[in-house]
């Protein structure tokens, strides 16, 4: 099975998974809000982000080791695979211990973060218990996570996807029953913890049977050169990880401290939809990382550049489509069809979130190619600078502007990577001038803004009264107009021609 076929299989199962998880998640979130309210929704979101910050301890080890597995997997060098996996296991068990220790050390500071006036009567003891359950879930993940690296290096991402889907279906259904009967956040969290623990045990047994050589105790020791490569790339990725956490996982903490924990829940409703919308798109691009790794290892720079341009064009198309759709439809969905106007976030904050969302699409392309090509060291300080810029602007913005100020920091710090990383990739991977990249960027942004300006009056007219029929009609108009404009404008480009040929080949194969 070739790179394209493997990617297609990963994408197919990924779409099924994301669709099911999205629908189940809506159901789960709706029951949660109606039973437990906005404060506990904010606490739930906040703790998830705190544990994401603690996962900083991983420091890019997984990404570096995944990169190191591409070649031995392609060569079916099982002895070398065993050696890398043994190293990976030791690293992740150490990481689990570090996260557990740091996580416990954070516990006394929770009452300082979630101030008494925003707790709605939740006792400190309850906050600590909730947090410890979250911490247990995070730490236990590392005991099986390293085994997925081999699955993903073989471009079998669908295995992890299917396991996640099945677990999510079971978890949501049981949690909703427990929540409806007990109306207890504690039992809600315990249910999730028990199911996740059982899943990890089952997955570990399954992957051991899938790769029986991983159970063999004897494994050759990696050479100093091989170990040094992993260490060097891990050090570079450490800076990326620290910066990314400071930029992406601190918004909820800043909002909780400077505004209130309930606002985290309000933003969380919008981010929930945006995140799962992004997941549908990311599946396409993340499913081909290992394929890109194979491309870099086997093809010329000219071929690599040609595929990168297609990859990037498709990302701008899809992320732009999602950003326009979210800007026009997300508030009517949340305040008109799902909840009510009291949950409205505000168009300014939503616009900032979606600006970052669109540029994040460009960063996904750049980051995935960097991972596939093993280009980690060249911009290792960029993420640190981004994280610092985000923290400074977000804290000052939250204090003097409010919620919008937090996301100004997110947008400004994010765009820095959109400006720097293309220069590095074009110089080090393609030996080309980067100006074509920026010229195309302006062209795509202009197209997307033009489409949005045309559709805004249509939204005001059609969604003056939001109901299921008007919402479906507006969704259809956005879909047709946006994609029709893109096809008309770019149908003669090399990027569109390549994509169309791949679609035609796929349809011909099925016929």
N, C-alpha and C positions, 0 to 999 in steps of 0.2 A: 504494500500500500504506500503510495507516494505522499509527498508533503501536503499537497492540496487535498487529497482524499482524507488524510488523517485530520487535517484542520477542519474539513467539512463535517466529519463525524463528531469532533469535539464541539463544534458550533451547534450542530443539530441537537445533541443531548443537552448542551448548555441552554439553548432556547427553551426547551421543554422544562428544564429545571427552573429557570428564572421566571417563566410564566406561572408555574404552579406556586413557587415561593412568593411571588408578588401577590397573587390572589389570596393565598393563605395568610400572608402577612397583613394585608388589608383587614381581613376578617379578625385576625388576632389583635391588631392595633385598635380596631373599632371596639371590640369587647373590653380591652384594657382601659381605654379612655372612659367608657361608660361605667365601668365597675370601679376603677381605682382613681381616675381623675388625672388632671394635668401635672400635679406635683410629682407623683410617683412615675409618671411618664418621663418627666425631666430627670429624675434620679436614675431611672433605667438607662437613659441615653448618656447621662454624665458618667456613670460607672463604666459603661462600655468604652467611652473615650479615655478614661483614666487608665484602664487596662491596656488600651492601645498604646498609651504613652509608656507604660511599664514594659511593653513588648519591645521597646527600644533595646532591651538587653540582647535581642537577637542580632542586632548590629550588622545585618547583611550577610551573615555567615551562610544562610540558606541559598541566597542568590549566587554567591561565589561558588558554592559547591555544586549547585545545579549547572552552572556554566561548565565546571570541570567534568561533569558527567556526559556532556554531549558527545565528546570524541570516543570514550570507551563504549558508550551505548551504541554508537554508529558502527564501531568495529567489533561489537559483541565480545569485548574483552572482559569476561566475567570476573577474573581475578582482580583487575583494576577497579571494577565496579564495587566489589566487596571491600576493597581497601578504602575507597572514598566513602562508602556508606558507613563503615566502621568509624571513620573520623567524624562523619556527620552525626552519628548517634551520640558519641561522646560529647560533641559540642552542644547538642540540643539538651542533653541531660544536665549539663552544666548551666545552660541558659535557664532551664526550668527552676533550678535551685536559686539562681540569682534573682529571678522574677519573684519567687516565693518570699525571699528575704526582704527585698525592697518593698514588695506589696504589703507585707506585714508592718514594715516601718512607716508606711504612709498612713496606716489606720488611725493613729491618734489625731491626725490633722483634718479628718473629715468634717468635724463640727465647725472648724474654722472656715472651710470652703462652703458648706451649705449652712448659711446663717439661720439662726433660730426663726427670724421673721418670715423666711421663705420655705420653712419645713412643713407648714400646715399641721403642726402637732405631732409629727413623726419623731419618736424618741431617738436619742443618740445611739442607744443600744441596738435599736432596729436598723439604723443606718449602717452600723458596723457589721451586723449579721448579713445584711444584703450584700455588702461589699465583699465579705469573705467568700460568699458563694460565687460571686463573679471571679474572684481571684482563683479559686479552686478550678473553675472551668478553664481559665486561661493557662494555668500551670500544667494541668493534665493534658492539654493539647500537645505539648512538646514531646510527650512520650511516644506519640505515633506519627507526628507531623513529618519527621525526617524520611519516613518510608514513602511518602507521596512524591518525593523528589525523583525517585527512579521511575515511577509511573509517568510523571510529567516529562521527564527527559526522553521517554519513549513515545511522546506525543499521544499518550493515552489519558489525557485530562478527563475524558468522559467517565472514567472509573471513579475519580474523586467527585465529579459532578453528580453522578447517580447516587452515590453514597450520601452526599449532602442532601439531595432531594428527598430520599426515602426518610432520612432522619428528621428533616424539617416537617414533613407531612405528619409523622408520628408525634413529634414534639408539639406542634401547633394544636392538633386535635385534642391531645391529652391536656395541654395547658388550658385550653378554652373550657374544657369540662371542669377541671380543677378550679379555675377562676370563677366560673359561674356558680359552682357549688359552695366553695369556701370563701370567696371574695377576699382572698389573702394573697398579698404580694409575696410573702415568704414561701407559701406552698407552690406558688407560680414559679418561683426561682428554683426551688428544690426539684420540682418536676423536670425542669430543663436540665439541671445538673445530673440527675440520675440517668436520664435517657442518653445524654451526651457521653457519660462515662461508659455505659453499656455499648454504645456505638464504637468508642475507641478500642474497647476490648475485642469486639467482633472484627473490626477493621484490621487490627494488628494480626489476628489469627489468619484472616483472609489473605493479607499481603504476604505473610510468611509462606503460605501455601502457593501463592502465585509466583513468588521468587524464592524457591526453597534454598538456593545457595546463600541467601542472607542469614540463614540459621547456622551455617557452618562457622565454627569457632575460629578456624585458621584463616588468616587473611594476610597477604603480603603487606609489608610496611611501605608506605609511599616514600618515594625518593625525596631527598631534601629539596630538589628543584620543584617537584610537584607540590610539596607542602608549602614551599615559599610562595608559589603562585596563588594558592588558596589564601594564605595569610595576607599577601600584598593586596589582593582584590578585596578581601574582607575589611582590611584597614580603610581602603578607599570607600567602600560601601558603608562603613561605620559613619563617616561624615555625612553621606547621603541620608542615612537612616535618622541620625540626630536632627538634621535640618528638616526632613520631611515630617517628623513627629512634632517639632516645634511649630511647623507651619500648618499641618493638617489636623492634628489631634488635640489642639489646645483651645479651639474656639468655644467648646462647651464649658470648659473650666473657666475661661475668661468671662463668658456670659453669666455663669452661675455666680461668680464672685462679685462682678461689678453691676449686674442687673438683677436677675433672680433665676432660680432653678426652673420655674414654670416656663420661662421664655425658651429654655433649651427644648422643652417638649413642643412648643409652637414651631420652632425652626425644624425640629425633628420630623414633623409631619410632612413638610415640604421636602426635606432632604431624603426622607424615606422613598418618596416617589421618584425623585431625581436620581437617587442612588441605584434603584432597580432599573430605571430607564437606561442609566449609564451601563449597568451590568449587561443589558442586552447588546449594547454596542461593543463593550469591552470584550465580550466573548469572542467576537470576530478577531479582534486584534491580539488578545492574549493567547488565543488558541494557536497562533502561528509563531509564537516566540521560538519554540524549539525548531520549527521549520526554518525560521530565519537563521537560527544558529547553524543549521545544516547548510543553508544557502551561503552563508559567510565562509564556511569551511570548505566548500566545494566549487563555488562559482567565481567568475571574474568580477572586478570592481564595477565594470560597466553594467553587468547583469544585476549586481546588487543595487546599483543606483536606480536602474530602471524599475525594479520591484519596489524600492523604497518610495519612489514618486507615486506609484499606484497606491501603495499602502497609505501614504499621507493624504492623497486626494480623496480617497474613500473615507478616511477619518474626518476630514473637514466637511464633507458632504453629510455624513451621518450625524456628527456632533452638532453641526449647524441646524439640521432638521430637528433634532431633539431640543436644542436650545430655543428655537422659534416656537415649537409646539408647547414647551413648558411655559414660556413667557405668556403665551396667549390663553392657555387652557388650564394651567395648574391651579390658580386661585379659584376659578369657577368650579373645578372639580372638588376642591377641599371645602370651600365655603358654600357652594350651591348644591352639590350632589351628595357629599359625604357628611360633613359636619354642619357648621353654621358660620355666620359672619364674624362671630367672636374669635374664631381661630385664624382670621386673615393676618398674614404676615406683613403686608405692605409692598407696593410695587418697587420701591427703591431698594429694599433689602433683597427682594427676589431678583431684581436686575443684576445686582452685584454677584449674587450666588451663581446666576446663569452666565455671566461674563467669565467668571472663574471656571465654570463647567465647560464652556466652549474651549477656552485656552488649555484646559486640562486635557482635552482631546488631542491637541497638538503635542502636549508633554507625554501622553501615553505612547504615541508613535515614536517619539525621540527616545524615551526611556527603554521601550521594548527593543528598539534596534541597538541601543547601547548595550543592553543585557546580552543580546544575541551575539554581538561582536566582541564582547568582553571589554568594552571601553568604560572602565570604572574610575581610573585614577585622574583623568584629565580635568574633571570638574568637581573633584571631591570636596572642595571648600565652598562651592556654590550653594549647596543645600544649607550649610551652616549659616551663611550670610542671609539666605532667604528666611530661615527660621528666626534669626535675630530681627530682621526687618519686620516680619509678620508680628512678632511679639510686641515690639515697640509701638508700631502703628495701631495694632488691635487694642492694646491696653489704653493708650492715649485716646483712641477713637471711642472705645467703650465708655470711658470716663466723661468725655466731653460731647460726644455725638449720640451715643447709644448703640443700638444693635447694628445699625449701618456701619458705624466706625469699625466694628470687629471685622466685617467683610471687606472693607476697604484695604485693610492690612493683608487679607487673604489674596485679593486680586493683585495688588501691587507686587507682593513677594512672589506670586506665581508667575507673573509675566516675565520676571527676570530670567527664569529658565527658558521661556519661549524665545528669548533673545540670545542667550549664551550657548545653549546646547546645539542648535543647528550649526553654529560656527565650528564647534568641535567635531561634530559628525562629518560635515562636509570636508573639513580639512584632513582629519585623521582616517576616515573610512573611504572617502570618495576622491580625495585630492582635487576638489573642485571649489569654485567660488560659491559663497553662500547667498549671493544676491538674488539668484533665481528663486530660492526658498522664500525670501522675504517679499519679493514681488508677487509670487503666487499667493502668499498669505493675505496681502492687501486686496488682491483680486477676489479671493474667497469671502473675506469679511465684507467687502462692498456688496457682493451678491446677496449674502445673507441679510444684511441690513436693509437692502432694497426690497427684498421679499417681505420682511417684517413690516416695513412702512406701508406696503400695499395692503397687508392683511389686518392691520390695527383697526381701520374704519369698519372692516367687515365684522370683526369681533364685537365692536361697540354696538353695531346694528343687530347682529344675530344673537348675541348673548346678553342683550338687555334683560331678558327673562330666561334664566338658566333652568333648563330641564333636560331630561335624557335625550330627547329628539334634537333640540338645538345644539347640545353638546356634541352629539354624534355628527351632526351636519357640519359644525365648525371643524371638527377633527378631520372629516373627509376633505373639506376645502383646503385646510392647511397641507394635508398630505399631497393632494393633487397639484396645487399651485407650486409648492416648494420643489417637488421632484420634477415637475414639468419644466420649470425654469432652469434647473440644473442640467437636465438632459439637453435642452435646447442650446444652452450656452456652451456646454463642454463636450458635446457628442463627438466632435472631430478631434479631440485631444488624444494623445497616445495613452494616457491613463484610462480614459473612458473606454477606448477601443479594446484595451487589454481586459478590463473588467467584463465588458460585454462578450468578448470571445470566451472567457471562462464560464459565463452563464450559459452561452450557446453550447459549449462543449458538454456541460453537465446535463443539459436538457436532451442533447443528442444521445448521450450515453444511456439515459433512462429510457428513451424511446427505442 
